[in-house]
Amino acid sequence: MYNISLQQQQYKTYILSDEVADAQIEVVPERGGIITRWRIQGQEIFYLDTERFTHPELSVRGGNPILFPICGNLPDNIYTHNGQRYTLKQHGFARELPWDVTQQATQDKASLTVVLNSNEETKAVYPFDFQLAFTYQLQGNTLEVHQEYKNLSAKPMPFSAGFHPYFLCGDKNQLEVAIPSLRYQDNKTKEFHSFNGKFDFNQDEIDFAFGGLTSKSASVTDNSRKLKLTLDYDDIYTWLVFWTVKGKEFYCLEPWTATRNALNTGDNLTVLAPGASCTASFRLTANFF
């Protein structure tokens, strides 16, 4: 049995439930359309810095933040389009703006659709009319995110998009990371290194971008929590980013459609023709063992 309830917490929070599987997700549309929590049989799958979340001026550190119209950061936060310079903060603006709920369903699965439309605030930094419609679906131990990106402008619209899910973890030295790539770029040094499946978690920070993906599935097994997380994703996602900080109980495995600075370089950039749209999806599956 599936249901959706609405709670007034700090923000209006939609709780999607699969009662048979004892699974829930919590969605906060007005705080960047974010999924803040995902629980299965009382176990938290996502990490959330709840104290930081109470401060609207701070970015959310936890849950599943939305990245649009860029992933990562731009040099000096600047990109150029048609000879004009614009300023965009890291990961774009979608994760900071309020989204609207447009659809709910509880037949066969629990699903909720949230929508973000362009406005004068977005067009000041990204000169396009657009609509994003994301549908979150919960069924059993699986969470799916279906996306539709629409260009409502009379000119081609370039963008990259992605997600920044934070996963609660135990002892990081007991993590087994399976990413279908032979090398990564270290964002701190910009150097490329071969990948043998091992990380040195004694570093203060790991911020590695994996390209050249050879399949559309990756996984992380947390042996200390007896939890395997599998990420399956569409062809549009050309990069996976693994990020973690020493001393924090999370790691991030992030699907990106393009790497940093794509608005300037054009690398793997998605460009929608006037009036066109495209769809994408990814699936997270959590299995305890």
Buried (B, 14 or more C-beta within 10 A) or exposed (E): EBEBEEEEEEBBBBBBBBEEBEBBBBBBBBBBBBBBBBBBEEBEBBBBBEEEBEEEEEBBBBBBBBBBBBBBBBEEEEBEBEEEEBEBBBBBBBBBBEBEBEEBBBEEBBBBBBBBBBEEEBEEBBBBBBBBBBBBBBBEBBBBBBBBBBBBBEEEBBBBBBBBBBBBBBEBEEBEBBBBBEEBBBBEEEEEEEBEEEBEBEEEEBBBBBBEBEEBBBBBBBBEBEBBBBBBBBEBBBBBBBBBBEEBBBBBBBBBBBBBBBBBEEBBBBEBEEEBBBEBBBBBBBBEE
